[in-house]
Amino acid sequence: MSSFETRFYCTERAIWPRIQRNLSLLVWIAKVILAWFTQGRRLRKAGRHALREKRVLYLDDLIDSDKDD
């Protein structure tokens, strides 16, 4: 994956490249927010479940369960 700067830094002064950059940045931010809410919810739910059962929550277990689906 490329860095944030190489993906979104625009040196051209024309308006169309800046609009394209802004739109791609908007899509990227929307994806991050969506992942934050969906994956964060799953993590909090698994954390509460682990606390109720008094066991340790391992993130690897959550990641492995995603690959099984």
PDB file with one MODEL, atoms N, CA, C and O in Angstrom:
MODEL        1
ATOM      1  N   MET A   1       0.842  -1.168   0.000  1.00  0.00           N
ATOM      2  CA  MET A   1       0.000   0.000   0.000  1.00  0.00           C
ATOM      3  C   MET A   1       0.889   1.233   0.000  1.00  0.00           C
ATOM      4  O   MET A   1       1.899   1.294   0.701  1.00  0.00           O
ATOM      5  N   SER A   2       0.492   2.206  -0.797  1.00  0.00           N
ATOM      6  CA  SER A   2       1.284   3.421  -0.879  1.00  0.00           C
ATOM      7  C   SER A   2       0.986   4.337   0.307  1.00  0.00           C
ATOM      8  O   SER A   2      -0.011   4.172   1.009  1.00  0.00           O
ATOM      9  N   SER A   3       1.865   5.290   0.504  1.00  0.00           N
ATOM     10  CA  SER A   3       1.703   6.182   1.648  1.00  0.00           C
ATOM     11  C   SER A   3       0.594   7.201   1.380  1.00  0.00           C
ATOM     12  O   SER A   3       0.176   7.408   0.241  1.00  0.00           O
ATOM     13  N   PHE A   4       0.146   7.811   2.435  1.00  0.00           N
ATOM     14  CA  PHE A   4      -0.899   8.821   2.327  1.00  0.00           C
ATOM     15  C   PHE A   4      -0.445   9.972   1.427  1.00  0.00           C
ATOM     16  O   PHE A   4      -1.216  10.474   0.609  1.00  0.00           O
ATOM     17  N   GLU A   5       0.806  10.380   1.585  1.00  0.00           N
ATOM     18  CA  GLU A   5       1.317  11.513   0.818  1.00  0.00           C
ATOM     19  C   GLU A   5       1.357  11.210  -0.676  1.00  0.00           C
ATOM     20  O   GLU A   5       0.976  12.056  -1.485  1.00  0.00           O
ATOM     21  N   THR A   6       1.809  10.021  -1.051  1.00  0.00           N
ATOM     22  CA  THR A   6       1.877   9.703  -2.481  1.00  0.00           C
ATOM     23  C   THR A   6       0.495   9.530  -3.080  1.00  0.00           C
ATOM     24  O   THR A   6       0.313   9.736  -4.280  1.00  0.00           O
ATOM     25  N   ARG A   7      -0.474   9.158  -2.274  1.00  0.00           N
ATOM     26  CA  ARG A   7      -1.827   8.971  -2.800  1.00  0.00           C
ATOM     27  C   ARG A   7      -2.606  10.276  -2.895  1.00  0.00           C
ATOM     28  O   ARG A   7      -3.409  10.431  -3.815  1.00  0.00           O
ATOM     29  N   PHE A   8      -2.399  11.219  -1.980  1.00  0.00           N
ATOM     30  CA  PHE A   8      -3.280  12.377  -1.904  1.00  0.00           C
ATOM     31  C   PHE A   8      -2.595  13.727  -2.038  1.00  0.00           C
ATOM     32  O   PHE A   8      -3.277  14.751  -2.006  1.00  0.00           O
ATOM     33  N   TYR A   9      -1.285  13.773  -2.185  1.00  0.00           N
ATOM     34  CA  TYR A   9      -0.606  15.053  -2.343  1.00  0.00           C
ATOM     35  C   TYR A   9      -0.678  15.466  -3.807  1.00  0.00           C
ATOM     36  O   TYR A   9      -0.276  14.709  -4.690  1.00  0.00           O
ATOM     37  N   CYS A  10      -1.178  16.642  -4.057  1.00  0.00           N
ATOM     38  CA  CYS A  10      -1.381  17.114  -5.426  1.00  0.00           C
ATOM     39  C   CYS A  10      -0.555  18.384  -5.646  1.00  0.00           C
ATOM     40  O   CYS A  10      -0.721  19.370  -4.929  1.00  0.00           O
ATOM     41  N   THR A  11       0.333  18.352  -6.639  1.00  0.00           N
ATOM     42  CA  THR A  11       1.175  19.511  -6.927  1.00  0.00           C
ATOM     43  C   THR A  11       0.663  20.311  -8.117  1.00  0.00           C
ATOM     44  O   THR A  11       1.115  21.431  -8.352  1.00  0.00           O
ATOM     45  N   GLU A  12      -0.274  19.746  -8.865  1.00  0.00           N
ATOM     46  CA  GLU A  12      -0.798  20.470 -10.034  1.00  0.00           C
ATOM     47  C   GLU A  12      -1.732  21.584  -9.585  1.00  0.00           C
ATOM     48  O   GLU A  12      -2.474  21.441  -8.613  1.00  0.00           O
ATOM     49  N   ARG A  13      -1.680  22.696 -10.313  1.00  0.00           N
ATOM     50  CA  ARG A  13      -2.499  23.842  -9.945  1.00  0.00           C
ATOM     51  C   ARG A  13      -3.858  23.820 -10.633  1.00  0.00           C
ATOM     52  O   ARG A  13      -4.723  24.635 -10.313  1.00  0.00           O
ATOM     53  N   ALA A  14      -4.056  22.906 -11.566  1.00  0.00           N
ATOM     54  CA  ALA A  14      -5.341  22.828 -12.271  1.00  0.00           C
ATOM     55  C   ALA A  14      -6.424  22.362 -11.303  1.00  0.00           C
ATOM     56  O   ALA A  14      -6.139  21.722 -10.291  1.00  0.00           O
ATOM     57  N   ILE A  15      -7.640  22.686 -11.626  1.00  0.00           N
ATOM     58  CA  ILE A  15      -8.734  22.392 -10.705  1.00  0.00           C
ATOM     59  C   ILE A  15      -9.181  20.921 -10.778  1.00  0.00           C
ATOM     60  O   ILE A  15      -9.529  20.339  -9.750  1.00  0.00           O
ATOM     61  N   TRP A  16      -9.178  20.318 -11.963  1.00  0.00           N
ATOM     62  CA  TRP A  16      -9.668  18.940 -12.098  1.00  0.00           C
ATOM     63  C   TRP A  16      -8.846  17.934 -11.277  1.00  0.00           C
ATOM     64  O   TRP A  16      -9.450  17.101 -10.601  1.00  0.00           O
ATOM     65  N   PRO A  17      -7.520  17.962 -11.296  1.00  0.00           N
ATOM     66  CA  PRO A  17      -6.771  17.026 -10.445  1.00  0.00           C
ATOM     67  C   PRO A  17      -7.061  17.209  -8.955  1.00  0.00           C
ATOM     68  O   PRO A  17      -7.066  16.239  -8.198  1.00  0.00           O
ATOM     69  N   ARG A  18      -7.299  18.445  -8.538  1.00  0.00           N
ATOM     70  CA  ARG A  18      -7.615  18.684  -7.132  1.00  0.00           C
ATOM     71  C   ARG A  18      -8.999  18.147  -6.778  1.00  0.00           C
ATOM     72  O   ARG A  18      -9.203  17.629  -5.680  1.00  0.00           O
ATOM     73  N   ILE A  19      -9.950  18.269  -7.704  1.00  0.00           N
ATOM     74  CA  ILE A  19     -11.281  17.708  -7.470  1.00  0.00           C
ATOM     75  C   ILE A  19     -11.202  16.194  -7.386  1.00  0.00           C
ATOM     76  O   ILE A  19     -11.825  15.584  -6.518  1.00  0.00           O
ATOM     77  N   GLN A  20     -10.431  15.582  -8.292  1.00  0.00           N
ATOM     78  CA  GLN A  20     -10.253  14.121  -8.256  1.00  0.00           C
ATOM     79  C   GLN A  20      -9.617  13.683  -6.944  1.00  0.00           C
ATOM     80  O   GLN A  20     -10.030  12.692  -6.342  1.00  0.00           O
ATOM     81  N   ARG A  21      -8.602  14.434  -6.508  1.00  0.00           N
ATOM     82  CA  ARG A  21      -7.948  14.123  -5.246  1.00  0.00           C
ATOM     83  C   ARG A  21      -8.929  14.226  -4.085  1.00  0.00           C
ATOM     84  O   ARG A  21      -8.949  13.362  -3.208  1.00  0.00           O
ATOM     85  N   ASN A  22      -9.740  15.276  -4.076  1.00  0.00           N
ATOM     86  CA  ASN A  22     -10.707  15.466  -3.004  1.00  0.00           C
ATOM     87  C   ASN A  22     -11.748  14.342  -2.991  1.00  0.00           C
ATOM     88  O   ASN A  22     -12.131  13.867  -1.922  1.00  0.00           O
ATOM     89  N   LEU A  23     -12.200  13.924  -4.154  1.00  0.00           N
ATOM     90  CA  LEU A  23     -13.176  12.839  -4.224  1.00  0.00           C
ATOM     91  C   LEU A  23     -12.576  11.513  -3.759  1.00  0.00           C
ATOM     92  O   LEU A  23     -13.218  10.758  -3.028  1.00  0.00           O
ATOM     93  N   SER A  24     -11.354  11.235  -4.181  1.00  0.00           N
ATOM     94  CA  SER A  24     -10.722   9.983  -3.738  1.00  0.00           C
ATOM     95  C   SER A  24     -10.437  10.025  -2.236  1.00  0.00           C
ATOM     96  O   SER A  24     -10.522   8.996  -1.566  1.00  0.00           O
ATOM     97  N   LEU A  25     -10.103  11.189  -1.706  1.00  0.00           N
ATOM     98  CA  LEU A  25      -9.904  11.347  -0.269  1.00  0.00           C
ATOM     99  C   LEU A  25     -11.215  11.154   0.484  1.00  0.00           C
ATOM    100  O   LEU A  25     -11.234  10.544   1.553  1.00  0.00           O
ATOM    101  N   LEU A  26     -12.305  11.668  -0.064  1.00  0.00           N
ATOM    102  CA  LEU A  26     -13.616  11.493   0.538  1.00  0.00           C
ATOM    103  C   LEU A  26     -14.015  10.017   0.583  1.00  0.00           C
ATOM    104  O   LEU A  26     -14.554   9.552   1.587  1.00  0.00           O
ATOM    105  N   VAL A  27     -13.758   9.291  -0.485  1.00  0.00           N
ATOM    106  CA  VAL A  27     -14.068   7.853  -0.523  1.00  0.00           C
ATOM    107  C   VAL A  27     -13.206   7.112   0.489  1.00  0.00           C
ATOM    108  O   VAL A  27     -13.703   6.237   1.199  1.00  0.00           O
ATOM    109  N   TRP A  28     -11.928   7.447   0.566  1.00  0.00           N
ATOM    110  CA  TRP A  28     -11.032   6.782   1.505  1.00  0.00           C
ATOM    111  C   TRP A  28     -11.478   7.023   2.949  1.00  0.00           C
ATOM    112  O   TRP A  28     -11.478   6.100   3.763  1.00  0.00           O
ATOM    113  N   ILE A  29     -11.856   8.260   3.265  1.00  0.00           N
ATOM    114  CA  ILE A  29     -12.315   8.584   4.617  1.00  0.00           C
ATOM    115  C   ILE A  29     -13.603   7.833   4.936  1.00  0.00           C
ATOM    116  O   ILE A  29     -13.775   7.340   6.051  1.00  0.00           O
ATOM    117  N   ALA A  30     -14.508   7.744   3.960  1.00  0.00           N
ATOM    118  CA  ALA A  30     -15.761   7.013   4.173  1.00  0.00           C
ATOM    119  C   ALA A  30     -15.487   5.536   4.455  1.00  0.00           C
ATOM    120  O   ALA A  30     -16.144   4.935   5.304  1.00  0.00           O
ATOM    121  N   LYS A  31     -14.520   4.951   3.748  1.00  0.00           N
ATOM    122  CA  LYS A  31     -14.161   3.547   3.991  1.00  0.00           C
ATOM    123  C   LYS A  31     -13.580   3.357   5.386  1.00  0.00           C
ATOM    124  O   LYS A  31     -13.881   2.372   6.060  1.00  0.00           O
ATOM    125  N   VAL A  32     -12.751   4.295   5.816  1.00  0.00           N
ATOM    126  CA  VAL A  32     -12.152   4.212   7.149  1.00  0.00           C
ATOM    127  C   VAL A  32     -13.233   4.313   8.229  1.00  0.00           C
ATOM    128  O   VAL A  32     -13.211   3.566   9.207  1.00  0.00           O
ATOM    129  N   ILE A  33     -14.171   5.235   8.047  1.00  0.00           N
ATOM    130  CA  ILE A  33     -15.253   5.393   9.024  1.00  0.00           C
ATOM    131  C   ILE A  33     -16.118   4.142   9.073  1.00  0.00           C
ATOM    132  O   ILE A  33     -16.481   3.677  10.154  1.00  0.00           O
ATOM    133  N   LEU A  34     -16.447   3.598   7.917  1.00  0.00           N
ATOM    134  CA  LEU A  34     -17.251   2.378   7.875  1.00  0.00           C
ATOM    135  C   LEU A  34     -16.538   1.215   8.561  1.00  0.00           C
ATOM    136  O   LEU A  34     -17.148   0.479   9.337  1.00  0.00           O
ATOM    137  N   ALA A  35     -15.258   1.054   8.276  1.00  0.00           N
ATOM    138  CA  ALA A  35     -14.489  -0.022   8.917  1.00  0.00           C
ATOM    139  C   ALA A  35     -14.387   0.214  10.424  1.00  0.00           C
ATOM    140  O   ALA A  35     -14.435  -0.734  11.208  1.00  0.00           O
ATOM    141  N   TRP A  36     -14.247   1.455  10.819  1.00  0.00           N
ATOM    142  CA  TRP A  36     -14.141   1.789  12.237  1.00  0.00           C
ATOM    143  C   TRP A  36     -15.405   1.391  12.979  1.00  0.00           C
ATOM    144  O   TRP A  36     -15.333   0.807  14.061  1.00  0.00           O
ATOM    145  N   PHE A  37     -16.568   1.704  12.404  1.00  0.00           N
ATOM    146  CA  PHE A  37     -17.821   1.367  13.068  1.00  0.00           C
ATOM    147  C   PHE A  37     -18.105  -0.132  13.044  1.00  0.00           C
ATOM    148  O   PHE A  37     -18.525  -0.688  14.059  1.00  0.00           O
ATOM    149  N   THR A  38     -17.887  -0.797  11.918  1.00  0.00           N
ATOM    150  CA  THR A  38     -18.230  -2.218  11.843  1.00  0.00           C
ATOM    151  C   THR A  38     -17.226  -3.081  12.598  1.00  0.00           C
ATOM    152  O   THR A  38     -17.623  -3.911  13.416  1.00  0.00           O
ATOM    153  N   GLN A  39     -15.945  -2.901  12.340  1.00  0.00           N
ATOM    154  CA  GLN A  39     -14.937  -3.717  13.013  1.00  0.00           C
ATOM    155  C   GLN A  39     -14.825  -3.340  14.486  1.00  0.00           C
ATOM    156  O   GLN A  39     -14.596  -4.205  15.332  1.00  0.00           O
ATOM    157  N   GLY A  40     -14.983  -2.072  14.793  1.00  0.00           N
ATOM    158  CA  GLY A  40     -14.939  -1.642  16.190  1.00  0.00           C
ATOM    159  C   GLY A  40     -16.079  -2.231  16.999  1.00  0.00           C
ATOM    160  O   GLY A  40     -15.902  -2.598  18.161  1.00  0.00           O
ATOM    161  N   ARG A  41     -17.239  -2.320  16.388  1.00  0.00           N
ATOM    162  CA  ARG A  41     -18.387  -2.914  17.069  1.00  0.00           C
ATOM    163  C   ARG A  41     -18.129  -4.388  17.358  1.00  0.00           C
ATOM    164  O   ARG A  41     -18.418  -4.874  18.452  1.00  0.00           O
ATOM    165  N   ARG A  42     -17.586  -5.093  16.375  1.00  0.00           N
ATOM    166  CA  ARG A  42     -17.276  -6.514  16.572  1.00  0.00           C
ATOM    167  C   ARG A  42     -16.243  -6.703  17.674  1.00  0.00           C
ATOM    168  O   ARG A  42     -16.348  -7.629  18.477  1.00  0.00           O
ATOM    169  N   LEU A  43     -15.245  -5.823  17.711  1.00  0.00           N
ATOM    170  CA  LEU A  43     -14.204  -5.920  18.722  1.00  0.00           C
ATOM    171  C   LEU A  43     -14.766  -5.656  20.118  1.00  0.00           C
ATOM    172  O   LEU A  43     -14.448  -6.379  21.062  1.00  0.00           O
ATOM    173  N   ARG A  44     -15.603  -4.620  20.253  1.00  0.00           N
ATOM    174  CA  ARG A  44     -16.207  -4.326  21.553  1.00  0.00           C
ATOM    175  C   ARG A  44     -17.113  -5.459  22.018  1.00  0.00           C
ATOM    176  O   ARG A  44     -17.120  -5.813  23.196  1.00  0.00           O
ATOM    177  N   LYS A  45     -17.875  -6.023  21.089  1.00  0.00           N
ATOM    178  CA  LYS A  45     -18.773  -7.129  21.427  1.00  0.00           C
ATOM    179  C   LYS A  45     -17.969  -8.350  21.889  1.00  0.00           C
ATOM    180  O   LYS A  45     -18.324  -8.987  22.881  1.00  0.00           O
ATOM    181  N   ALA A  46     -16.904  -8.669  21.183  1.00  0.00           N
ATOM    182  CA  ALA A  46     -16.051  -9.801  21.574  1.00  0.00           C
ATOM    183  C   ALA A  46     -15.360  -9.524  22.904  1.00  0.00           C
ATOM    184  O   ALA A  46     -15.174 -10.436  23.710  1.00  0.00           O
ATOM    185  N   GLY A  47     -14.980  -8.275  23.137  1.00  0.00           N
ATOM    186  CA  GLY A  47     -14.339  -7.914  24.402  1.00  0.00           C
ATOM    187  C   GLY A  47     -15.282  -8.069  25.584  1.00  0.00           C
ATOM    188  O   GLY A  47     -14.892  -8.589  26.630  1.00  0.00           O
ATOM    189  N   ARG A  48     -16.527  -7.618  25.423  1.00  0.00           N
ATOM    190  CA  ARG A  48     -17.516  -7.790  26.495  1.00  0.00           C
ATOM    191  C   ARG A  48     -17.794  -9.264  26.754  1.00  0.00           C
ATOM    192  O   ARG A  48     -17.938  -9.684  27.902  1.00  0.00           O
ATOM    193  N   HIS A  49     -17.870 -10.045  25.683  1.00  0.00           N
ATOM    194  CA  HIS A  49     -18.118 -11.484  25.828  1.00  0.00           C
ATOM    195  C   HIS A  49     -16.962 -12.158  26.579  1.00  0.00           C
ATOM    196  O   HIS A  49     -17.188 -13.008  27.441  1.00  0.00           O
ATOM    197  N   ALA A  50     -15.739 -11.778  26.249  1.00  0.00           N
ATOM    198  CA  ALA A  50     -14.574 -12.342  26.927  1.00  0.00           C
ATOM    199  C   ALA A  50     -14.548 -11.942  28.403  1.00  0.00           C
ATOM    200  O   ALA A  50     -14.179 -12.753  29.253  1.00  0.00           O
ATOM    201  N   LEU A  51     -14.930 -10.718  28.713  1.00  0.00           N
ATOM    202  CA  LEU A  51     -14.973 -10.289  30.114  1.00  0.00           C
ATOM    203  C   LEU A  51     -16.016 -11.075  30.908  1.00  0.00           C
ATOM    204  O   LEU A  51     -15.779 -11.457  32.054  1.00  0.00           O
ATOM    205  N   ARG A  52     -17.173 -11.310  30.284  1.00  0.00           N
ATOM    206  CA  ARG A  52     -18.208 -12.079  30.973  1.00  0.00           C
ATOM    207  C   ARG A  52     -17.747 -13.493  31.278  1.00  0.00           C
ATOM    208  O   ARG A  52     -18.073 -14.047  32.328  1.00  0.00           O
ATOM    209  N   GLU A  53     -16.983 -14.079  30.356  1.00  0.00           N
ATOM    210  CA  GLU A  53     -16.489 -15.444  30.552  1.00  0.00           C
ATOM    211  C   GLU A  53     -15.170 -15.485  31.306  1.00  0.00           C
ATOM    212  O   GLU A  53     -14.631 -16.561  31.565  1.00  0.00           O
ATOM    213  N   LYS A  54     -14.647 -14.308  31.661  1.00  0.00           N
ATOM    214  CA  LYS A  54     -13.372 -14.175  32.380  1.00  0.00           C
ATOM    215  C   LYS A  54     -12.237 -14.904  31.663  1.00  0.00           C
ATOM    216  O   LYS A  54     -11.514 -15.713  32.244  1.00  0.00           O
ATOM    217  N   ARG A  55     -12.116 -14.583  30.380  1.00  0.00           N
ATOM    218  CA  ARG A  55     -11.021 -15.133  29.592  1.00  0.00           C
ATOM    219  C   ARG A  55     -10.324 -13.995  28.853  1.00  0.00           C
ATOM    220  O   ARG A  55     -10.830 -12.873  28.805  1.00  0.00           O
ATOM    221  N   VAL A  56      -9.179 -14.286  28.289  1.00  0.00           N
ATOM    222  CA  VAL A  56      -8.391 -13.280  27.580  1.00  0.00           C
ATOM    223  C   VAL A  56      -8.850 -13.231  26.124  1.00  0.00           C
ATOM    224  O   VAL A  56      -9.056 -14.266  25.490  1.00  0.00           O
ATOM    225  N   LEU A  57      -9.006 -12.023  25.610  1.00  0.00           N
ATOM    226  CA  LEU A  57      -9.384 -11.829  24.217  1.00  0.00           C
ATOM    227  C   LEU A  57      -8.118 -11.693  23.378  1.00  0.00           C
ATOM    228  O   LEU A  57      -7.288 -10.819  23.630  1.00  0.00           O
ATOM    229  N   TYR A  58      -7.977 -12.549  22.396  1.00  0.00           N
ATOM    230  CA  TYR A  58      -6.842 -12.487  21.474  1.00  0.00           C
ATOM    231  C   TYR A  58      -7.330 -11.963  20.129  1.00  0.00           C
ATOM    232  O   TYR A  58      -8.272 -12.504  19.549  1.00  0.00           O
ATOM    233  N   LEU A  59      -6.690 -10.917  19.641  1.00  0.00           N
ATOM    234  CA  LEU A  59      -7.090 -10.344  18.367  1.00  0.00           C
ATOM    235  C   LEU A  59      -6.874 -11.321  17.221  1.00  0.00           C
ATOM    236  O   LEU A  59      -7.603 -11.286  16.230  1.00  0.00           O
ATOM    237  N   ASP A  60      -5.885 -12.186  17.346  1.00  0.00           N
ATOM    238  CA  ASP A  60      -5.641 -13.181  16.302  1.00  0.00           C
ATOM    239  C   ASP A  60      -6.848 -14.096  16.118  1.00  0.00           C
ATOM    240  O   ASP A  60      -7.145 -14.522  15.002  1.00  0.00           O
ATOM    241  N   ASP A  61      -7.537 -14.395  17.206  1.00  0.00           N
ATOM    242  CA  ASP A  61      -8.730 -15.225  17.102  1.00  0.00           C
ATOM    243  C   ASP A  61      -9.819 -14.518  16.304  1.00  0.00           C
ATOM    244  O   ASP A  61     -10.525 -15.154  15.521  1.00  0.00           O
ATOM    245  N   LEU A  62      -9.961 -13.215  16.497  1.00  0.00           N
ATOM    246  CA  LEU A  62     -10.954 -12.456  15.728  1.00  0.00           C
ATOM    247  C   LEU A  62     -10.582 -12.393  14.250  1.00  0.00           C
ATOM    248  O   LEU A  62     -11.446 -12.506  13.380  1.00  0.00           O
ATOM    249  N   ILE A  63      -9.314 -12.215  13.974  1.00  0.00           N
ATOM    250  CA  ILE A  63      -8.859 -12.127  12.575  1.00  0.00           C
ATOM    251  C   ILE A  63      -9.028 -13.482  11.893  1.00  0.00           C
ATOM    252  O   ILE A  63      -9.459 -13.544  10.742  1.00  0.00           O
ATOM    253  N   ASP A  64      -8.696 -14.563  12.588  1.00  0.00           N
ATOM    254  CA  ASP A  64      -8.838 -15.887  12.011  1.00  0.00           C
ATOM    255  C   ASP A  64     -10.295 -16.225  11.745  1.00  0.00           C
ATOM    256  O   ASP A  64     -10.594 -16.914  10.770  1.00  0.00           O
ATOM    257  N   SER A  65     -11.206 -15.759  12.587  1.00  0.00           N
ATOM    258  CA  SER A  65     -12.618 -16.052  12.365  1.00  0.00           C
ATOM    259  C   SER A  65     -13.146 -15.318  11.139  1.00  0.00           C
ATOM    260  O   SER A  65     -14.097 -15.783  10.510  1.00  0.00           O
ATOM    261  N   ASP A  66     -12.542 -14.166  10.782  1.00  0.00           N
ATOM    262  CA  ASP A  66     -12.940 -13.458   9.567  1.00  0.00           C
ATOM    263  C   ASP A  66     -12.582 -14.275   8.329  1.00  0.00           C
ATOM    264  O   ASP A  66     -13.335 -14.279   7.355  1.00  0.00           O
ATOM    265  N   LYS A  67     -11.466 -14.951   8.353  1.00  0.00           N
ATOM    266  CA  LYS A  67     -11.024 -15.721   7.189  1.00  0.00           C
ATOM    267  C   LYS A  67     -11.851 -16.989   7.004  1.00  0.00           C
ATOM    268  O   LYS A  67     -11.941 -17.510   5.893  1.00  0.00           O
ATOM    269  N   ASP A  68     -12.450 -17.486   8.072  1.00  0.00           N
ATOM    270  CA  ASP A  68     -13.265 -18.686   7.965  1.00  0.00           C
ATOM    271  C   ASP A  68     -14.606 -18.408   7.301  1.00  0.00           C
ATOM    272  O   ASP A  68     -15.194 -19.298   6.689  1.00  0.00           O
ATOM    273  N   ASP A  69     -15.094 -17.164   7.422  1.00  0.00           N
ATOM    274  CA  ASP A  69     -16.417 -16.824   6.880  1.00  0.00           C
ATOM    275  C   ASP A  69     -16.430 -16.758   5.376  1.00  0.00           C
ATOM    276  O   ASP A  69     -17.471 -16.484   4.779  1.00  0.00           O
TER     277      ASP A  69
ENDMDL
END
